Amino acid sequence: MAAGEGLGRPVKRSVTIAGHETSISLEPMFWGALERAAKDAGKPVNSVIAEIDAARLESRPIPNLTSAIRQWLFSQAFRR
């Protein structure tokens, strides 16, 4: 874990997905991983979140967005 990404309390951030503002609460380690994944993809964090959101809406049952982000990050860890 990088500095500042320990086992902390969730941090709420506002993001825009498909033109709509929403709040997402993730622990610092997940925000850090999401920021790194976005940087590696050459995309803004909001864009990566929008892609995760679109994929989750195709799942059944539909997971909540925070859960979908955590699962996506976990799956990315094993693709490297």
KAJOMO-V848238 format. One record per residue. N is the residue number from 1. D_LAST is the distance of its C-alpha to the last C-alpha in Angstrom with 2 decimals. Layout:
BEGIN
<<N/D_LAST> <N/D_LAST>>
END
This chain:
BEGIN
<<1/16.65> <2/17.99> <3/21.73> <4/23.05> <5/20.19> <6/21.90> <7/23.23> <8/25.39> <9/27.28> <10/25.96> <11/26.51> <12/27.89> <13/27.15> <14/28.68> <15/26.66> <16/27.97> <17/26.70> <18/28.69> <19/31.44> <20/31.81> <21/31.38> <22/29.79> <23/28.87> <24/25.67> <25/25.61> <26/22.41> <27/22.11> <28/21.29> <29/17.88> <30/16.89> <31/18.57> <32/16.72> <33/13.25> <34/14.64> <35/16.08> <36/12.98> <37/11.19> <38/14.51> <39/14.84> <40/11.59> <41/12.95> <42/16.37> <43/17.98> <44/20.20> <45/19.22> <46/22.03> <47/20.62> <48/17.27> <49/19.48> <50/21.75> <51/19.10> <52/18.13> <53/21.91> <54/22.65> <55/20.22> <56/21.69> <57/25.16> <58/24.52> <59/23.70> <60/26.58> <61/27.46> <62/26.24> <63/24.38> <64/25.34> <65/23.23> <66/22.22> <67/21.05> <68/19.14> <69/17.33> <70/16.44> <71/15.28> <72/13.18> <73/11.50> <74/11.08> <75/9.58> <76/6.99> <77/6.11> <78/5.53> <79/3.81> <80/0.00>>
END
